[in-house]
C-alpha cells in the first residue's frame, strides 16, 4: 500500500537563516556565472576574446580620473534614489514612483533657478531650491500614500502612474521655459550668472553630491536600524495586524514613511538639477527610479550594502557602454547585459531562501 | 468642427496595441502575477517579428501568406520565451515579481533597440530605421468593401486583420475568465492560491500557462504597432511608453478584457487628442493633454478602491509568490 504513494522527485523547503558569508558566497557565485555568460555572449557577437571584453568593462569605469569621477557621481545618484525607496520597501509598500518624485524635485529646483534671480540673493535662491524640491518630492509621494492609508489603494500601480504625470508636467514646463525659443528644451539655466548653482568643493565638480549622499546613507542606516520610526516601519512591513495590535497607527506610519521616501527622491532631483546638470529634461532621472528598486532589493534593503549593489549596477552599465562604443555595437547592448546579470542574481536568491531535497533512492521517507 | 471621421480610426489604430497588451496583462494578473515586464515583452515581440520579416523580405520569391506567418511565428516565439523566463524566476524560483518584471523590461527594451540598431546597420539605409513595406502591406490588407462602404467602411472595416483578432482575443479572454471552469480556477489561483491548491488546482501550471499566454498576446501588440500602425517602419524607442499605458489600461478596465475593447480606443483617442485640439501656437498645452490617460487611470484606481466593491478589486494575491509550505 505504502509503496504506491511516492514522494515527489524534488522537494523544496524553506531554509533557516544562512550565515552572511554563505549568502554572499551564493550571490558572488551567481555574479561570476553571470559575468562569464555575458563575456561569452559579447565574444560571440563581437568576435573578440573574453579577456579583452572584461578589460573594456574595467576600462569603462576606471580608465581615467574623469571616468572614475563620473562613476562615483553616477553611483551616488543611484544610491540616493535607492536609499529613498528603501524605507517604503521595508514597509512592503512598493513605491515605484521614485522616477516621478525625483523629477518633480528637479522641476521645483529648476523653477526656483529660473524664477527667483533678481528677487533673492544667491544663497536665498539655493535655500529656496532645497526646501522646494524636498517638499515637492514629498508631496508627490504623499498623494498615493494618503489613498493607500485611507482606502488601501494599490500603491504599486498608483505610484507607477504618477511617474508619467510628472514626466508630462516637466515636458510642459520645458516648453514654457524653453530657451532659445522654439527649441523645446530649457538649456543650461543661468549659464552666465551661475545663480542657483551649488558651490564646487575645490576643483572637484561632483564631490559635493558624493558627500551629501554619503551622509544621507549613514543617516538612513541609523534611522532604519536604531530609531523608533525604523522599528515601526519594520513591524508594519512584517504584519500590519500585529502593528495594529501593539498600538502602532498604521496609516500614520505609511504616510510618514512615504513622505520621507519622496523627500529623499526630491533631494536626488535637486542634486541632479542644482549641482550636476544645471538644466531640466524629461529624461534627467534616466530610469534610475526603476533601477533603484533593483539596487535596494539586491541589498536586502540594507543601506550599507546598497553602496556595493549600486556600484555593481553602475559599473556594469558603464562597462557595457564602453564595450558598445569600443566594438562598434549600439549602446543598448549594455541594457541586455545588465538585464542578464540581474536575472542571474534574482535567480540566486532562491538558493538563499530555499533548500532543494532530491528523493532518496530508497524512497522510504516521505 | 472636430473631425470625428478621421479621428476615430486613428484612435482605434492607436488603441489596438494597448488592447493586446492589456488583455495579456489582465490574464497574467488574474493568475496573481504582476508582470511589470510587459513593456519589455512588447518590444521583444515587435523586434522578433521585424527580424523574421527582414530576412524573409530578402528572399527572392515573396508571397503574402508566409510574409504574415513568419513574423507572427517569430513574434509569438520571442514573447513566449520572455514569458517563460518571467515564470521560471517568479513561479519556480519564487523571486520578487516587481524586481523581475523591471529587469525584464530593461532587458526587453535593450534587446529591441540593440537588434533594431543592428538591422538598421545591416540594411545600410541612411535613415535610422528599418523599413519593411512589403510585409506591412500584407499586414494592412483590409477588406475591399471598406473603400466602397463610405463612412461606415472607414470606421469599421478599414483595419488590418490583426486589429480584428485583437478584439476577438479580448472578448474570448473575457468569456474564458468569467464563464468557464478554467477561468474560475484561474481566478481562484489569483485570489487565494492556498485555497486553490487545497481544491486540487495545480497552481504553478495555471500561473505558467496564464502568464505565457498573456506574454504572447502582449507581444502581438508590439507586432501590430510596427507592422500596421507604423507601416512596417522600425525606429529605436519609437514604441515609447505604450507598454506602461497598457498596464494602466488593465486598472482602468478593472481587470475586464471586454471593457478593454472600448477603453483601449478611448485611451488611443486620449493619446492622440493633443493633435486634434486646436491650441494655436501654444505647444506647451499639448504636453498637458498627453497626461490625460494616466490621470484618468489614477482616478479610476482611487474610485474603485473607495467604493470597495469586491468585483472591482485587484486579484487578492497579486504580486505575491506562492509557496505551499508557507501558511
HADDOCK unambig.tbl for C-alpha pairs under 7 A between the chains (distance, minus, plus):
assign (segid A and resid 151 and name CA) (segid B and resid 305 and name CA) 6.01 0.50 0.50
assign (segid A and resid 151 and name CA) (segid B and resid 306 and name CA) 5.68 0.50 0.50
assign (segid A and resid 152 and name CA) (segid B and resid 305 and name CA) 6.76 0.50 0.50
assign (segid A and resid 153 and name CA) (segid B and resid 302 and name CA) 6.18 0.50 0.50
assign (segid A and resid 153 and name CA) (segid B and resid 305 and name CA) 5.37 0.50 0.50
assign (segid A and resid 158 and name CA) (segid B and resid 298 and name CA) 6.27 0.50 0.50
assign (segid A and resid 161 and name CA) (segid B and resid 294 and name CA) 5.76 0.50 0.50
assign (segid A and resid 161 and name CA) (segid B and resid 298 and name CA) 6.82 0.50 0.50
assign (segid A and resid 164 and name CA) (segid B and resid 294 and name CA) 6.86 0.50 0.50
assign (segid A and resid 165 and name CA) (segid B and resid 291 and name CA) 5.52 0.50 0.50
assign (segid A and resid 165 and name CA) (segid B and resid 294 and name CA) 6.52 0.50 0.50
assign (segid A and resid 168 and name CA) (segid B and resid 287 and name CA) 5.76 0.50 0.50
assign (segid A and resid 168 and name CA) (segid B and resid 288 and name CA) 6.10 0.50 0.50
assign (segid A and resid 168 and name CA) (segid B and resid 290 and name CA) 6.77 0.50 0.50
assign (segid A and resid 168 and name CA) (segid B and resid 291 and name CA) 5.84 0.50 0.50
assign (segid A and resid 169 and name CA) (segid B and resid 288 and name CA) 6.59 0.50 0.50
assign (segid A and resid 171 and name CA) (segid B and resid 287 and name CA) 6.07 0.50 0.50
assign (segid A and resid 172 and name CA) (segid B and resid 284 and name CA) 4.92 0.50 0.50
assign (segid A and resid 172 and name CA) (segid B and resid 285 and name CA) 6.68 0.50 0.50
assign (segid A and resid 172 and name CA) (segid B and resid 287 and name CA) 5.17 0.50 0.50
assign (segid A and resid 172 and name CA) (segid B and resid 288 and name CA) 6.19 0.50 0.50
assign (segid A and resid 175 and name CA) (segid B and resid 284 and name CA) 5.21 0.50 0.50
assign (segid A and resid 176 and name CA) (segid B and resid 284 and name CA) 6.03 0.50 0.50
assign (segid A and resid 290 and name CA) (segid B and resid 102 and name CA) 6.91 0.50 0.50
assign (segid A and resid 293 and name CA) (segid B and resid 99 and name CA) 6.69 0.50 0.50
assign (segid A and resid 294 and name CA) (segid B and resid 99 and name CA) 5.68 0.50 0.50
assign (segid A and resid 330 and name CA) (segid B and resid 114 and name CA) 6.02 0.50 0.50
assign (segid A and resid 330 and name CA) (segid B and resid 117 and name CA) 6.47 0.50 0.50
assign (segid A and resid 332 and name CA) (segid B and resid 110 and name CA) 4.71 0.50 0.50
assign (segid A and resid 332 and name CA) (segid B and resid 113 and name CA) 5.93 0.50 0.50
assign (segid A and resid 332 and name CA) (segid B and resid 114 and name CA) 5.07 0.50 0.50
assign (segid A and resid 333 and name CA) (segid B and resid 110 and name CA) 6.37 0.50 0.50
assign (segid A and resid 333 and name CA) (segid B and resid 114 and name CA) 5.73 0.50 0.50
assign (segid A and resid 335 and name CA) (segid B and resid 106 and name CA) 6.04 0.50 0.50
assign (segid A and resid 335 and name CA) (segid B and resid 107 and name CA) 5.77 0.50 0.50
assign (segid A and resid 335 and name CA) (segid B and resid 110 and name CA) 4.79 0.50 0.50
assign (segid A and resid 336 and name CA) (segid B and resid 107 and name CA) 4.83 0.50 0.50
assign (segid A and resid 336 and name CA) (segid B and resid 110 and name CA) 5.21 0.50 0.50
assign (segid A and resid 336 and name CA) (segid B and resid 111 and name CA) 5.77 0.50 0.50
assign (segid A and resid 339 and name CA) (segid B and resid 103 and name CA) 5.48 0.50 0.50
assign (segid A and resid 339 and name CA) (segid B and resid 104 and name CA) 6.66 0.50 0.50
assign (segid A and resid 339 and name CA) (segid B and resid 106 and name CA) 5.92 0.50 0.50
assign (segid A and resid 339 and name CA) (segid B and resid 107 and name CA) 4.47 0.50 0.50
assign (segid A and resid 342 and name CA) (segid B and resid 103 and name CA) 6.44 0.50 0.50
assign (segid A and resid 346 and name CA) (segid B and resid 95 and name CA) 6.36 0.50 0.50
assign (segid A and resid 347 and name CA) (segid B and resid 89 and name CA) 6.01 0.50 0.50
assign (segid A and resid 347 and name CA) (segid B and resid 93 and name CA) 6.44 0.50 0.50
assign (segid A and resid 347 and name CA) (segid B and resid 95 and name CA) 6.75 0.50 0.50
assign (segid A and resid 350 and name CA) (segid B and resid 93 and name CA) 5.38 0.50 0.50
assign (segid A and resid 350 and name CA) (segid B and resid 94 and name CA) 6.76 0.50 0.50
assign (segid A and resid 350 and name CA) (segid B and resid 95 and name CA) 6.76 0.50 0.50
